[in-house]
């Protein structure tokens, strides 16, 4: 029975019913306008007939693939946003017709300033989500595996701070930002992990906190003495640990939750602190719309995520253990942390240890204040459970000796293996 339009009781929309190539069809046109329903019928009949003759992969559209991709499992808000832009461009294009030329044109059309867009922006915003959808479709036999090539990202310098630069940055920051910056430098946590940190996940007595990585993994983070001191100086013990502030003091509200899709919560404070600290950067100048007065903004070369690079570089300089760095930093592979091995010279080791223990020099630590719940913050609540500084230094020295012995044994084993192979 050929395809034809029909109506169903208690439903306003037209339905398509019939048989094409031995396949029975019964589906809604999703419209109650007869002219639009007839157009849907003609288009659907052509698709089904082409599928019968040439196979399913000849007729599956990008819209159908995206719909199936989103229904298969929960996708992140960023992925959904990227796919919406891709869908607005490709629409009902057949998967088999999406070529390298189509990808290049998509980058030019979707990105606001494609000529100046970085390779990483093109890969993240266009190529990666498009390739994911096509890989999903290829597994189901709807198209061939994507073979297009994206632009080659330029190798960027890994930005990190030396101990004196970190000191200048913290001292130049606003008072409500200083504990946050000390926490990032002392633990290597990501900004999103610090923003979401709750006091329920902090153990000041045990000098440890629990954060959740972007992959959804739980990570236990050891807190050095300077971080403990910075957190003890905060005037609250419930809710989010780090909160926005300003001239009126710290707020009871948490930082804006972006769903870990983008940052910017401390953009202004970070820019001003880097500028006052004398860190390198560029000045962006522009004239806002509907005005004639030029504005300028200092864009630092190092971003807040650079504090994670700083911690990793310091960590390897002190411990010389790439595997421990991988575990403490929560990276999935050793290859991801190997670039930090040669960033920080050994001459900074003593300064780093002193920074993690005592913090920036001449920094005015705030006294304990009344918390929102009425509890009083005690400045030295950690001192009763902490061993003397001499004991900590001794333990650290012993740990360094043990690490050095392990490295020497590994080098000896490598030399023996090379000798036996030769």
C-alpha positions in Angstrom: 0.0 0.0 0.0 1.6 3.3 -1.0 2.0 6.1 1.5 -1.0 8.3 2.1 -2.2 10.9 4.5 -4.7 10.1 7.1 -6.3 11.5 10.2 -6.7 9.8 13.6 -9.6 10.4 16.0 -8.9 12.9 18.8 -5.7 14.1 17.0 -5.4 17.2 14.9 -2.1 16.3 13.1 -2.0 14.3 9.9 -0.4 10.9 9.9 1.5 9.1 7.1 0.7 5.4 6.6 1.7 2.9 4.0 4.5 0.6 2.8 7.7 1.5 1.0 10.0 -1.3 -0.1 8.3 -3.8 2.2 8.7 -1.5 5.2 5.5 -0.5 7.0 5.4 3.2 7.9 3.1 4.9 10.4 4.2 8.2 11.7 3.0 11.7 12.5 3.6 14.7 10.2 3.6 16.9 13.3 1.3 19.4 11.5 -2.4 20.0 11.0 -1.9 21.9 7.8 -2.7 19.7 4.8 -0.3 21.5 2.5 2.6 21.1 4.9 1.6 17.5 5.5 1.7 16.8 1.8 5.1 18.3 1.5 6.3 16.1 4.4 4.7 13.1 2.7 6.6 13.7 -0.6 9.9 14.3 1.2 9.5 11.2 3.4 8.6 9.0 0.5 11.7 10.1 -1.4 13.9 9.4 1.7 12.4 6.0 2.3 12.7 4.9 -1.3 16.3 6.1 -1.5 17.0 4.2 1.7 15.4 1.0 0.2 17.6 1.2 -2.9 20.9 2.6 -1.6 20.8 1.6 2.1 20.3 3.6 5.3 23.6 5.5 5.2 22.5 7.3 2.1 19.7 9.1 3.7 20.5 9.7 7.4 20.8 13.5 8.0 22.8 15.4 10.4 19.7 16.4 12.3 18.8 12.8 12.8 22.3 11.9 14.0 22.4 14.8 16.5 19.0 13.8 17.9 20.1 10.2 18.4 23.4 11.4 19.9 21.7 13.5 22.5 19.2 10.8 23.3 21.8 8.1 23.8 23.2 9.7 27.0 23.4 12.9 29.0 25.7 15.5 27.3 27.3 18.5 29.0 25.7 21.9 28.5 28.8 23.0 26.5 28.4 20.1 24.1 24.7 20.9 23.7 25.5 24.5 22.9 28.1 23.5 20.3 25.7 21.1 18.7 23.0 23.7 18.4 25.3 25.9 16.4 26.4 22.9 14.2 22.7 21.9 13.7 21.8 25.5 12.6 24.5 25.2 9.9 24.3 21.7 8.6 20.5 21.1 9.3 19.3 18.2 7.1 22.5 17.6 5.2 23.2 14.0 4.6 26.1 12.6 6.7 27.8 11.1 3.6 28.1 14.6 2.1 29.9 16.2 5.1 33.4 16.5 3.7 36.6 18.4 4.7 35.5 21.4 2.6 32.2 21.5 4.6 34.1 21.5 7.8 36.3 24.4 6.7 33.2 26.4 5.7 31.5 25.5 9.0 34.4 27.1 10.9 34.2 30.2 8.8 30.4 30.5 9.3 30.0 29.5 12.9 32.9 31.3 14.6 32.5 35.1 15.1 36.0 36.0 14.0 37.1 32.9 12.2 40.2 34.6 10.6 41.6 35.4 14.0 40.3 32.4 15.9 42.9 30.1 17.4 43.3 26.5 16.3 42.2 25.3 19.8 39.0 27.3 19.5 38.1 25.7 16.1 38.9 22.3 17.5 36.9 22.7 20.7 33.9 24.6 19.2 33.4 22.9 15.8 35.6 20.0 14.9 35.5 17.9 18.2 31.7 18.0 18.6 31.2 17.3 14.8 33.6 14.4 14.9 31.9 13.0 18.0 28.5 12.9 16.2 30.0 11.4 13.1 31.8 8.7 15.1 28.5 8.0 16.9 26.8 7.6 13.5 29.6 5.5 12.0 29.4 2.9 14.8 25.7 2.5 13.8 26.5 2.1 10.2 25.0 5.5 9.1 28.2 6.9 7.5 31.9 6.3 7.2 34.2 7.2 10.0 35.2 10.9 9.8 38.5 11.4 8.2 38.7 15.2 8.1 41.7 17.1 9.6 41.6 20.0 11.9 44.1 22.8 12.3 47.3 22.1 14.1 47.4 23.9 17.5 50.3 26.1 18.2 52.5 25.0 21.1 52.1 27.5 23.9 54.5 28.3 26.7 53.5 26.8 30.0 52.9 29.8 32.3 53.9 29.5 35.9 55.2 31.7 38.7 58.3 31.7 40.8 58.1 32.0 44.5 58.8 35.8 44.5 56.2 36.4 41.8 53.7 34.4 43.7 54.4 36.5 46.8 53.9 39.7 44.8 50.7 38.4 43.3 49.1 37.5 46.7 50.2 40.7 48.4 48.8 42.7 45.5 45.4 40.9 45.5 42.3 42.1 47.3 42.0 40.7 50.9 39.1 38.5 50.0 41.1 36.9 47.1 44.3 36.3 49.1 43.1 33.0 50.8 41.8 31.7 47.4 45.1 32.4 45.6 47.1 30.8 48.5 44.8 27.8 48.3 45.3 27.4 44.5 49.1 27.8 44.8 49.4 25.5 47.8 47.2 22.7 46.4 47.1 22.8 42.6 43.3 22.6 42.5 41.5 23.8 39.5 39.5 27.0 39.9 36.2 25.1 39.6 37.2 22.8 42.4 38.1 25.7 44.6 34.8 27.5 43.9 32.8 24.4 44.7 34.7 23.5 47.9 32.4 23.3 50.9 33.4 23.4 54.5 31.9 19.9 55.0 34.7 18.6 52.7 37.5 20.3 54.7 39.3 18.7 57.6 41.5 21.3 59.2 42.7 19.0 61.9 43.7 16.4 59.4 45.0 19.0 56.9 43.0 17.6 54.0 40.1 18.4 51.8 38.0 16.5 49.2 37.3 18.0 45.8 35.5 16.7 42.7 37.4 16.7 39.4 35.8 17.7 36.1 35.7 14.0 35.2 33.5 13.3 38.2 36.3 11.7 40.2 36.8 12.3 44.0 40.3 13.6 44.9 41.8 14.0 48.3 44.1 17.0 48.6 46.7 17.5 51.3 46.8 21.1 52.7 50.2 22.6 53.5 50.6 24.8 56.6 50.2 28.1 54.6 46.8 26.9 53.2 45.6 25.9 56.7 46.5 29.3 58.0 44.7 31.0 55.1 41.6 28.9 55.6 41.6 29.4 59.4 41.6 33.2 58.8 38.2 33.0 57.1 35.3 34.1 59.3 32.8 31.3 58.5 32.7 27.6 58.8 29.7 26.6 56.8 28.7 26.7 53.1 31.2 27.5 50.4 34.8 28.1 51.6 35.6 30.9 49.2 33.2 33.7 48.5 33.1 36.9 46.6 33.9 40.1 48.4 34.6 43.8 47.9 34.5 47.0 49.7 31.6 45.8 52.0 33.5 42.7 53.0 32.9 39.0 52.3 29.5 38.0 51.1 27.4 35.1 52.5 26.7 34.1 48.9 28.9 31.7 46.8 30.5 32.6 43.5 28.4 32.3 40.5 28.0 28.7 39.3 28.8 28.4 35.6 28.4 24.6 35.5 32.2 24.4 34.9 31.7 25.7 31.3 33.6 28.9 31.6 35.3 31.0 34.3 35.5 34.7 34.9 34.4 34.8 38.5 37.6 36.6 39.6 38.4 38.3 36.2 38.6 41.8 37.5 40.4 41.0 40.8 42.9 38.8 38.9 43.7 41.5 36.3 44.2 44.2 38.9 46.3 41.9 41.1 48.6 40.9 38.2 49.0 44.5 37.1 49.9 45.8 40.6 52.3 42.8 41.0 54.2 43.8 37.9 53.4 40.5 36.1 53.7 40.6 32.3 50.6 41.2 30.1 49.1 43.3 27.4 46.8 46.3 27.5 43.6 45.9 25.4 42.1 49.2 24.2 38.7 49.7 22.5 35.9 52.2 22.1 32.6 50.8 23.4 29.5 51.0 21.2 27.6 54.3 21.4 30.5 56.1 23.2 33.5 58.1 22.1 35.7 57.4 25.2 38.4 54.8 24.8 38.6 52.1 27.5 41.5 49.9 28.4 41.9 46.6 30.2 45.0 44.8 31.4 45.2 41.1 30.1 47.8 39.2 32.1 49.9 36.6 30.3 49.2 34.1 33.1 45.7 33.0 33.9 44.3 31.6 37.2 44.8 28.1 35.8 48.5 29.0 35.6 48.5 28.6 39.4 47.9 24.9 38.9 51.0 24.8 36.6 52.8 26.7 39.3 52.0 24.2 41.9 52.9 21.3 39.6 56.3 22.9 38.8 57.0 23.5 42.5 55.9 20.0 43.4 58.4 18.3 41.0 61.2 20.7 42.1 60.7 19.6 45.7 59.9 15.9 45.4 61.4 14.9 42.0 58.7 12.2 41.7 56.6 12.4 38.5 54.3 9.5 39.6 53.6 11.2 42.9 52.9 14.5 41.0 50.4 12.6 38.8 48.6 11.2 41.8 48.6 14.4 43.9 47.5 16.5 40.9 44.8 14.1 39.7 46.0 13.7 36.2 45.1 10.6 34.2 48.4 9.9 32.6 52.1 10.6 33.3 52.5 12.1 29.8 50.2 15.0 30.9 52.5 16.0 33.7 55.9 15.3 32.2 56.2 18.8 30.8 56.5 20.1 34.4 59.6 18.1 35.1 62.1 20.8 33.9 60.3 24.1 34.5 61.5 25.0 38.0 65.3 24.8 38.7 66.4 23.1 41.9 67.8 26.4 43.2 64.2 27.4 44.1 63.6 24.3 46.3 64.2 25.9 49.7 62.1 29.0 48.7 59.2 26.7 47.7 59.3 24.7 50.9 59.4 27.9 52.9 56.5 29.4 50.9 54.3 26.3 51.5 55.2 26.5 55.2 55.1 30.2 56.0 53.5 31.8 52.9 54.2 35.2 51.4 56.4 37.5 53.4 55.0 40.6 55.1 51.4 39.5 54.5 48.9 40.8 57.0 46.8 37.9 58.1 43.3 38.9 59.2 42.3 38.1 62.8 39.4 35.8 63.5 35.9 37.4 63.1 32.4 36.6 64.1 31.0 34.0 61.7 27.5 34.2 60.2 26.3 31.4 62.5 27.6 33.1 65.6 30.7 30.9 66.0 34.0 32.6 66.7 36.9 31.7 64.5 40.1 30.9 66.4 43.2 31.9 64.6 45.4 29.1 66.0 42.9 26.2 66.1 45.3 24.2 63.9 48.3 24.7 66.2 47.2 22.3 68.9 47.2 19.3 66.4 50.2 20.4 64.3 53.7 19.1 65.0 56.5 21.7 65.5 57.9 23.2 62.3 61.3 21.6 63.0 59.7 18.1 62.9 57.9 18.9 59.6 61.2 20.1 58.1 62.9 16.9 59.3 60.2 14.7 57.9 60.4 16.5 54.5 64.1 16.1 54.4 63.8 12.4 55.1 61.2 12.1 52.4 63.5 13.8 49.9 66.3 11.4 50.8 64.1 8.4 50.3 62.9 9.8 46.9 66.5 10.3 45.8 67.4 6.8 46.8 64.5 5.4 44.7 65.6 7.5 41.7 69.2 6.2 42.0 68.0 2.6 42.1 65.8 3.2 39.1 68.8 4.6 37.2 70.9 1.7 38.2 68.3 -0.8 36.9 68.1 1.1 33.6 71.9 1.0 33.2 72.0 -2.8 34.0 69.2 -3.4 31.4 71.1 -1.4 28.8 74.3 -3.4 29.5 72.5 -6.8 29.3 70.8 -5.8 26.0 74.0 -4.7 24.4 
